[in-house]
Amino acid sequence: MSDFDTGAATRAIDAALGGPGGLGLVFTVFASVPGVTRTPPRKSLFRSEPERVQIGSWRYEVTSDERIRAAHVVGGSVLAEELLPAATIAPHLARALAEIAASYGPTALPHLSAALDVLAGPG
């Protein structure tokens, strides 16, 4: 994989989102990619925090009603935030992964390729 293909990434992510693993699988698979940080959900009696995945400058959170909130975070400050409609989750994640590919260069490409292969499944 000499260059990151956002179209192929979008298709693989979209297929995984529609499969049995869903978003949890997608977040888990990309957690091993350089530049991606996954924070599992925390629940306690007085305070809870949603599951979060930081991909480059984008932070994704699973809301209490199982929707995805995307926030553009730069220097610890949220510059923009939006709830993603279901149809835009895969392309949004693919663009964030393209940012990782551009930032980390050739060292991230094997990790991204392996993650997309896992999401694409057999065949």
Protein Blocks (a to p, Z undefined) as FASTA:
>chain_A
ZZdcfklmmmmmmmmmmmmnlmmlmmmmmmmpghiacddddddfkbccdddddehjbccd
ddfkopacddddeehiafbdcdddfklmmmmmmmmmmmmmmmnmmmlmmmmmmmmmmmno
gZZ
